Amino acid sequence: MKYRKFGQTDMIVSEVGFGAWAIGGPAMAGDIPIGWGDVDDSTSKKALLHALMLGINFYDTADFYGLGHSEELIGDILGNNPEVCIATKVGHRLNKDGGIFTDYSKAHIINSCEGSLKRLKRESIDFYQLHTARLDDLENGECIEAMEQLKSQGKIRYWGLSLNTFQPMPEADYMMAHQLGDGFQLVLNIINQEALSTVEKAHQAGYGIIARMPLQFGLLTGKFTKYTAFPEDDHRNFRLPPDILSELIDALEQLWPMAGKYGISKTELAMSFILSFEGISTVIPGIKTPEQADLNSRGIVKLTDEDRDILTGIYQPKFRDILMRMK
């Protein structure tokens, strides 16, 4: 495992981190699934331990993943380990009817941080993120005041913003212009490259960058077919309807020869592409099993500039058009 410095902080993080959304298990927001279907807690714990053995020292979760269950599992296995960096998020809530809403009030952030600390069994959170806060929320100022207060109290070490998938990302520009926070989490993979301009600007400004969804819901592992069906309690059931899935499977065929060129798997090509950008601090594939920890952390190769440019060029316009229809 190789390691990179997280922006201008003192955190040294593994190039491959552990995305812990899936281990939160099934959860619903009304009739909308917000988890990845059934998972076995004993397997999840083995995955966390195996990832640690592989040298993975960065674990990303949220208080909304499994409605706190993901944090609890991480706390049980890694809570007292000072060698790991744990990141979590705040801001998503359920109303009385089960619908999702966001809350970036100072009171909610302070209260939620206490809950996360208890579940994680930590005295301090290494990197605390506003979970897709928007520009209006930042300009309101309460969320910033809350984060700075928590930092001054030692309850969080660093903080930042988890950005939305598709948008010009004015939130990142606002944070950088006002020299706020320490890092960003954003979506970046071969077929979703909307964030590349933000990655470059943030890197130049000294921010750490977490790349999430490196495999685009598993599409870039190559394991899906046009006929793959997802359980009703898996969020991909509605994010990847049959027509979109079929188009993506067809479009992906042009990528795979490059994996053969390097003698690596499709997953390894996807991970290598992201880590070819100097500004990326860590990539957090979703991991549910020890086997996935192995598959997602091995075979990282250095792509030539020419091949990286080819993969960047393929994104426009086909993949972008399909993904925009997934919003």
Buried (B, 14 or more C-beta within 10 A) or exposed (E): EEBBEBBEBEBEBBBBBBBBBBBBBBBEBEEEBBBBBEBEEEBBBBBBBBBBEBEBBBBBBBBBBBBBBBBBBBBBBBBEBEEBBBBBBBBBBBEEEEEEEBBBBBEBBBBBBEEBBBBBBBEBBBBBBBBBBBBEBBEBEBBBEBBBBBBEEEBBBBBBBBBBBBBEBEBBBBBBEEEBBBBBBBBBBBBBBBBBEBBBBBBEBEBBBBBBBBBBBBBBBBEBEEEBEBEEBBBBBEBBEEEBBBBBBEBBEEBEEBBEEBEBBBBBBBBBBBBBBEBBBBBBBBBBBBEBBBBBBBBBBEBEEEBBEBBBEBBEEBBBEBBEEBE
